[in-house]
């Protein structure tokens, strides 16, 4: 082994836990080779079968991979923890977090009544008032909302959907670049990620076709406000993707993540509702997930799910066995904010401001000959040659942006800049600083 970390354990479970701890602590870095099965078995005084079982479990969970004669090594992005960003240095403007501008978030007030008396939450997991509001929220954008339910945010919902629909080893078509927490979630569930390239209109039909032909049994995509690239489905792109899905052999679950529904700044063309010339409507198995964290508050861990009948039954069946329901206190809070005129005024102001700020930066970058992407949402993606050089160069100029490595599977390098809190007057300064950094990098690396 090319490391001093000592794996311990007298059982398959103990050995797997020891390896996982080493990965979490950073002692076993990505690409580190683990000892051959027989060698580790002899050192630990266990049977080779015990070590083989431990390695098998680690492979199932995406922590290690097998490279033929190269043996077993720690996975490039081991799924034992999220790809946490580095801490923000002092004295810089943070454009890396992907967070909304706090100025547009309402004050969260506690509910007037905190679940009075004894209430059968399992018998009535969803408050009727919030269910009605949520149904109207979806139908406003043309998403079928006959079957809907609630969850503890988008990741909680997607994790439950994948765990009840797929089995370890199944493949999931993933946006590339895409949302880093989803990229971590899929291998953590023992599933395989198949990268699907994106452009300014979201996932590309040719890339999706390739993923489906490679056996993907589920697709996770963003119809607008795609993170980090900013793409959104046009009507034509929506129809093209529906055509590709119609070619798929076997049943494919389509999960749309419309996390920025109220502040994406563009209309919705959802796969769930079908498209022009599609008499069969949308896919047979589908789900659209929405949350309120981007426009009502980052600490409101509540999500809504509209889906087909079968997906609803499987999701709620598993939820009943685990958390059971979403807190009624949380539901009451969300319902109050959804019906508060002042809050809705803030949301409308945020939607307009985010669009202006994003477009201001895109214009400033374009004026300096810098290619960038950000057709919707709160982020701008800038392709670069050397992520580290750009991040560090902007840091010296007082800006902190996100290196693209956390968001990529096979896509090219880039950096993500969150524009939600970026004043329009700052766009020119940032673009000028980035041009300077890129000029320095070109002088250093050539090309």
C-alpha positions in Angstrom: 0.0 0.0 0.0 1.1 3.5 -0.7 -0.1 4.7 2.7 0.7 4.2 6.3 -3.0 3.8 7.3 -3.5 0.5 9.0 -6.7 -1.3 8.2 -8.2 -3.2 11.2 -11.1 -5.5 11.9 -12.0 -9.1 12.7 -15.1 -9.3 10.6 -16.2 -8.1 7.2 -18.2 -5.3 8.7 -15.3 -4.2 10.9 -12.9 -4.2 8.0 -15.3 -2.3 5.8 -15.8 0.3 8.6 -12.1 0.7 9.0 -11.5 1.4 5.3 -14.4 3.8 5.3 -13.0 5.7 8.3 -9.7 6.0 6.6 -11.4 7.5 3.5 -13.4 9.9 5.7 -10.2 11.1 7.5 -8.3 11.5 4.3 -5.7 8.9 5.2 -6.9 6.8 2.2 -7.0 9.2 -0.7 -8.7 8.6 -4.0 -6.7 6.1 -6.1 -5.0 4.5 -3.0 -4.6 0.8 -3.6 -5.9 -1.5 -0.9 -3.9 -4.6 0.1 -4.6 -7.8 -1.9 -7.3 -10.0 -0.3 -5.0 -12.8 0.8 -2.3 -10.5 2.1 -4.8 -8.5 4.3 -6.5 -11.7 5.5 -3.1 -13.1 6.7 -2.2 -9.8 8.5 -5.6 -9.6 10.2 -5.9 -13.3 11.0 -9.2 -13.8 9.1 -10.2 -15.8 6.1 -9.8 -14.5 2.6 -13.6 -14.8 2.2 -14.1 -12.3 5.1 -11.9 -9.7 3.4 -13.5 -10.4 0.0 -16.9 -9.8 1.6 -15.7 -6.5 3.1 -14.4 -5.3 -0.3 -17.6 -6.4 -2.0 -19.6 -4.2 0.4 -17.3 -1.3 -0.2 -17.7 -1.6 -3.9 -21.4 -1.8 -3.6 -21.4 1.5 -1.7 -19.1 3.2 -4.2 -16.3 3.7 -1.8 -13.8 1.5 -3.8 -13.5 0.2 -7.3 -11.8 -2.8 -8.8 -9.4 -2.1 -11.7 -8.6 -5.6 -12.9 -4.9 -6.4 -12.4 -4.7 -3.0 -10.7 -6.5 -4.4 -7.7 -9.0 -2.6 -5.5 -8.5 1.1 -5.0 -10.3 4.0 -3.3 -12.9 5.4 -5.8 -12.1 8.8 -7.4 -15.0 10.4 -5.5 -15.7 7.9 -2.7 -19.3 8.0 -1.5 -18.8 8.3 2.2 -19.5 12.0 2.5 -20.5 14.9 0.3 -18.0 16.7 -1.7 -17.8 19.5 0.8 -16.4 22.8 -0.4 -13.3 24.3 1.2 -13.9 26.9 3.9 -14.4 30.5 2.6 -11.2 32.5 3.3 -11.6 35.7 5.3 -11.9 39.0 3.5 -13.3 37.8 0.2 -16.7 38.0 -1.5 -18.3 34.5 -1.4 -19.7 33.6 -4.8 -19.2 29.9 -4.3 -22.1 28.8 -2.1 -25.1 28.7 -4.4 -27.2 30.5 -1.8 -30.0 33.1 -2.3 -29.6 36.7 -1.3 -30.8 36.9 2.4 -32.4 40.3 1.5 -35.1 38.5 -0.4 -35.9 35.9 2.2 -38.9 36.4 4.6 -38.7 36.4 8.3 -39.7 32.9 9.5 -42.2 33.2 12.3 -43.3 30.2 14.5 -46.7 28.8 13.9 -49.5 30.1 16.1 -50.3 26.6 17.2 -47.7 23.9 17.8 -49.6 20.7 17.0 -52.3 21.1 19.7 -53.5 18.0 21.4 -53.0 14.4 20.1 -53.0 14.3 16.3 -52.8 11.2 14.1 -49.9 12.3 11.9 -49.7 9.0 10.1 -53.4 9.0 9.3 -53.1 12.5 8.0 -49.5 13.1 7.0 -50.2 16.1 4.8 -52.1 19.2 5.9 -55.1 19.7 3.6 -54.4 23.4 3.2 -50.8 23.0 2.2 -51.7 20.1 -0.1 -54.2 22.4 -1.9 -51.6 25.2 -2.2 -49.0 22.7 -3.5 -51.4 21.3 -6.1 -52.0 24.9 -7.4 -48.3 25.6 -7.4 -47.7 22.7 -9.8 -50.7 23.2 -11.9 -49.7 26.9 -12.4 -46.8 25.5 -14.5 -48.7 22.7 -16.2 -47.4 19.9 -14.1 -50.0 17.1 -13.4 -50.7 17.2 -9.7 -53.4 14.6 -9.2 -50.9 12.5 -7.1 -48.6 14.4 -4.8 -46.8 14.1 -1.4 -44.2 15.8 0.8 -40.7 15.1 1.8 -37.8 16.6 3.8 -36.3 18.4 0.9 -35.2 17.4 -2.6 -32.3 15.1 -1.7 -34.4 13.2 0.8 -37.1 12.7 -1.9 -34.7 11.6 -4.6 -32.9 9.2 -2.3 -36.2 7.6 -1.4 -37.3 7.3 -5.0 -34.0 5.7 -6.1 -33.9 3.3 -3.2 -37.4 1.9 -3.9 -37.1 1.9 -7.7 -33.5 0.6 -8.3 -31.2 -2.0 -7.0 -27.4 -1.8 -6.3 -25.5 -1.8 -9.5 -28.3 -0.2 -11.6 -27.4 2.9 -13.6 -28.7 6.4 -13.4 -28.3 9.1 -16.1 -26.9 12.2 -14.4 -26.4 15.7 -15.7 -22.7 16.5 -16.3 -21.8 19.0 -14.9 -24.5 18.6 -12.3 -25.5 19.2 -8.7 -22.7 17.8 -6.5 -24.9 16.4 -3.8 -26.8 14.3 -6.3 -23.5 13.2 -7.8 -22.5 11.9 -4.4 -25.9 10.5 -3.5 -26.1 8.1 -6.4 -22.9 6.1 -5.7 -23.7 6.2 -2.0 -26.9 4.2 -2.8 -24.8 1.6 -4.6 -25.8 2.9 -8.0 -23.7 3.7 -11.1 -23.7 7.2 -12.6 -23.8 7.6 -16.4 -22.8 11.2 -17.3 -25.1 13.1 -19.7 -23.7 16.2 -21.2 -25.6 19.5 -20.8 -25.8 22.8 -22.7 -27.8 26.0 -22.4 -31.0 24.0 -23.0 -30.3 21.4 -20.4 -29.4 17.7 -21.0 -28.6 16.9 -24.6 -30.8 14.4 -26.5 -27.8 12.6 -28.0 -26.2 12.2 -24.6 -29.4 11.0 -23.0 -29.8 8.4 -25.8 -26.4 7.1 -25.2 -27.1 6.8 -21.4 -30.3 4.9 -22.0 -28.6 2.6 -24.5 -26.0 1.9 -21.8 -28.8 0.7 -19.6 -29.8 3.7 -17.4 -33.0 2.9 -15.5 -33.5 6.4 -14.2 -32.8 9.9 -15.3 -32.3 12.9 -13.0 -32.5 16.3 -14.7 -33.3 19.9 -14.1 -35.9 21.5 -16.4 -34.7 25.0 -15.5 -32.1 26.7 -13.3 -29.7 23.7 -13.9 -26.9 23.7 -11.3 -24.2 24.7 -12.1 -24.6 25.3 -15.9 -27.8 27.3 -15.8 -29.5 25.5 -18.7 -33.3 25.3 -19.1 -35.6 23.2 -21.4 -37.0 25.1 -24.4 -40.2 23.6 -25.9 -38.1 22.1 -28.7 -35.6 20.5 -26.3 -38.4 19.1 -24.2 -40.0 17.5 -27.2 -36.7 16.1 -28.4 -36.0 14.5 -25.0 -39.5 13.0 -24.9 -38.7 11.4 -28.3 -35.5 9.9 -26.9 -37.4 8.6 -23.8 -40.0 7.1 -26.1 -37.2 5.0 -27.8 -36.0 3.5 -24.5 -36.3 -0.2 -24.1 -38.0 -0.9 -20.7 -39.3 1.3 -18.0 -37.3 4.4 -17.1 -38.1 6.6 -14.1 -37.7 10.3 -15.0 -37.0 12.6 -12.0 -37.1 16.3 -12.6 -35.5 18.6 -10.0 -37.3 22.0 -10.2 -35.5 23.3 -7.1 -35.6 27.0 -8.3 -39.1 27.0 -9.6 -40.0 30.4 -8.3 -36.7 32.3 -8.9 -35.3 30.6 -12.1 -36.6 33.5 -14.1 -37.8 31.4 -17.1 -41.0 29.4 -17.9 -41.2 25.7 -17.4 -41.3 23.1 -20.2 -41.6 19.9 -18.2 -41.2 16.4 -19.5 -44.0 15.4 -17.1 -46.7 17.1 -19.1 -45.7 15.8 -22.6 -45.1 18.1 -25.6 -46.1 19.0 -29.1 -47.2 16.0 -31.1 -46.9 13.7 -28.2 -50.4 12.2 -27.9 -49.2 9.8 -25.1 -48.3 12.8 -22.9 -45.2 12.5 -20.6 -43.3 9.4 -19.5 -45.3 6.6 -17.8 -43.0 6.8 -14.7 -42.1 10.3 -13.6 -41.6 12.6 -10.6 -41.0 16.3 -10.2 -39.5 17.5 -7.0 -39.8 21.1 -5.8 -38.4 22.8 -2.7 -38.7 26.3 -1.1 -35.2 26.7 0.2 -34.1 29.0 -2.6 -37.0 31.5 -2.3 -38.5 31.1 1.2 -35.5 30.1 3.4 -32.5 27.7 3.3 -33.5 26.2 6.7 -37.0 25.1 5.5 -36.3 21.5 4.8 -39.5 20.8 3.0 -40.1 19.4 -0.5 -43.0 18.6 -2.7 -43.4 15.7 -5.1 -45.8 15.3 -7.9 -45.6 12.0 -9.7 -47.5 9.1 -11.2 -49.7 6.8 -9.1 -47.1 3.9 -8.8 -44.3 6.3 -7.8 -46.5 7.9 -5.1 -47.3 4.5 -3.6 -43.7 3.4 -3.4 -42.4 6.7 -2.1 -45.0 7.0 0.7 -44.8 3.3 1.5 -41.1 3.6 2.3 -41.6 7.0 4.1 -44.2 5.4 6.3 -41.6 2.9 7.5 -38.9 5.6 8.2 -39.7 9.2 9.1 -43.4 8.7 8.7 -44.4 12.2 7.8 -43.1 15.8 7.5 -43.6 17.8 10.7 -46.9 19.6 10.7 -45.2 22.6 12.3 -43.0 22.9 9.3 -46.0 22.4 6.9 -47.9 25.1 8.7 -44.9 27.5 8.4 -44.6 26.8 4.6 -48.3 27.3 4.1 -48.3 30.6 5.9 -45.4 31.9 3.8 -47.1 30.7 0.6 -50.2 32.8 1.3 -48.4 35.9 2.8 -48.6 38.8 0.3 -45.5 40.4 1.6 -43.5 37.2 1.2 -44.8 36.7 -2.3 -43.7 40.3 -3.1 -40.2 39.4 -1.9 -40.2 36.3 -4.1 -41.2 38.3 -7.2 -38.5 40.9 -6.4 -35.9 38.1 -6.0 -36.9 36.6 -9.4 -36.3 39.9 -11.2 -33.1 40.8 -9.3 -31.5 37.4 -9.8 -32.2 37.6 -13.6 -30.7 41.1 -13.8 -27.6 40.1 -11.8 -27.0 36.9 -13.8 -27.4 38.7 -17.1 -25.2 41.6 -16.0 -22.3 39.3 -15.3 -22.8 37.3 -18.6 -22.8 40.6 -20.5 -19.7 41.8 -18.7 -17.9 38.5 -19.4 -19.0 38.5 -23.1 -17.6 42.1 -23.5 -14.2 40.8 -22.5 -14.4 37.7 -24.8 -15.0 35.2 -22.0 -17.4 32.4 -22.8 -19.9 31.7 -20.0 -23.2 29.9 -19.4 -26.2 30.9 -17.3 -29.5 30.9 -19.1 -31.5 30.7 -15.9 -31.2 30.4 -12.2 -28.7 31.8 -9.8 -25.3 30.6 -11.1 -22.9 31.3 -14.0 -20.6 28.6 -15.3 -17.3 29.6 -16.9 -15.2 27.0 -18.7 -11.5 27.3 -17.8 -8.4 25.4 -18.4 -7.0 25.3 -14.9 -9.6 25.5 -12.1 -7.1 25.9 -9.3 -5.3 28.8 -11.0 -8.6 30.6 -11.5 -9.9 30.1 -8.0 -6.6 31.1 -6.4 -6.2 34.0 -8.8 -9.6 35.4 -8.0 -9.0 34.9 -4.3 -6.1 37.3 -4.5 -8.4 39.8 -6.0 -11.1 39.4 -3.2 -13.4 36.9 -4.9 -14.2 33.3 -3.8 -15.7 31.1 -6.5 -16.4 27.3 -6.7 -14.0 25.0 -8.5 -15.9 22.9 -11.0 -14.4 19.5 -9.9 -17.2 19.0 -7.4 -19.8 19.3 -10.1 -18.2 17.1 -12.9 -18.1 13.5 -13.9 -16.6 13.6 -17.4 -17.3 17.3 -18.4 -14.5 19.8 -19.0 -13.1 22.0 -16.3 -14.9 25.2 -15.2 -15.8 27.4 -12.2 -19.2 28.3 -10.8 -20.1 31.8 -9.7 -23.2 32.4 -7.7 -24.7 35.7 -8.9 -27.7 35.9 -6.5 -25.9 38.3 -4.1 -23.7 40.0 -6.7 -24.6 43.6 -7.2 -25.0 44.6 -10.8 -22.4 47.3 -10.4 -19.9 44.5 -9.3 -20.3 42.5 -12.5 -17.8 44.6 -14.5 -15.2 44.5 -11.7 -15.5 40.7 -11.4 -15.4 40.2 -15.1 -12.3 42.4 -15.3 -10.6 40.5 -12.5 -11.4 37.2 -14.2 -10.0 38.5 -17.5 -6.8 39.4 -15.7 -6.5 36.0 -14.0 -7.1 34.2 -17.3 -4.5 36.3 -19.0 -2.0 35.4 -16.3 -2.8 31.7 -16.7 -2.4 31.9 -20.4 1.0 33.6 -20.0 2.0 30.8 -17.6 0.6 27.8 -19.4 0.3 29.0 -23.0 -2.5 28.1 -25.5 
